[in-house]
Amino acid sequence: MAQTFEIVAEPVRRRILDLLREREHTVGELVERLGISQPGVSKHLKVLRQAGLVSVRHDAQRRWYELRVDPLAEIDEWLSPFRAYLGRTNGEE
């Protein structure tokens, strides 16, 4: 879980995950949406792929990247008691 936290702590990677939450994207689409270089996007995608947060599908010359939520489930489970605490501190019970 610590590795996943470190990976998603990086703002560009979080933005990539946000975009992939909408739908799968090619590297070119992500470059356009993020406004950073193709090598920069590819570097972040490699880290996300190695952590199991994204998968890649080859379609002829294109590579489509898709969000994989399994690694995020552990973080979600860990955050669960904090949500209850936040509800109490915000007057929600």
TIDOMI-828790 format. One record per residue (C-alpha): y negated, z, x. Coordinates in steps of 0.02 Angstrom, whole numbers, padded with zeros to 5 digits, always signed. Layout:
N
YZX...
! end
This chain:
93
+00000+00000+00000-00120+00039+00143-00105-00139+00207-00144-00208+00034-00299-00097+00023-00357-00161+00193-00330-00341+00141-00422-00328-00025-00563-00227+00055-00631-00391+00126-00758-00463+00002-00710-00647+00025-00527-00607-00007-00573-00512-00166-00674-00662-00224-00526-00777-00189-00413-00662-00291-00543-00663-00432-00544-00853-00433-00354-00863-00429-00347-00741-00575-00428-00878-00680-00305-01014-00626-00224-01090-00472-00340-01181-00351-00330-01298-00204-00412-01253-00039-00547-01382-00074-00588-01304-00241-00599-01132-00161-00712-01199-00023-00827-01272-00155-00831-01113-00261-00851-00994-00114-00973-01096-00012-00884-01061+00153-00794-01176+00274-00619-01243+00247-00555-01154+00404-00631-00992+00340-00548-01007+00170-00383-01056+00251-00390-00903+00364-00412-00787+00215-00276-00876+00115-00156-00854+00261-00186-00666+00261-00167-00657+00072-00008-00762+00079+00069-00654+00216+00034-00499+00110+00119-00581-00040-00041-00583-00142-00042-00772-00161+00090-00906-00165+00072-01089-00120+00144-01239-00209+00148-01409-00127+00107-01560-00235+00104-01719-00131-00045-01697-00014-00116-01545-00103-00075-01362-00089-00104-01257-00244-00133-01071-00222-00086-00948-00359-00111-00761-00379+00042-00648-00364+00011-00479-00443+00167-00385-00384+00082-00309-00229-00064-00253-00338+00052-00156-00454+00074-00020-00324-00115+00002-00310-00130+00002-00499+00002+00139-00511-00087+00243-00378-00254+00224-00469-00184+00276-00637-00219+00464-00622-00395+00426-00562-00428+00327-00721-00384+00482-00822-00499+00586-00712-00641+00460-00730-00618+00465-00919-00640+00654-00918-00793+00649-00805-00874+00516-00916-00849+00618-01073-00701+00515-01134-00549+00616-01183
! end
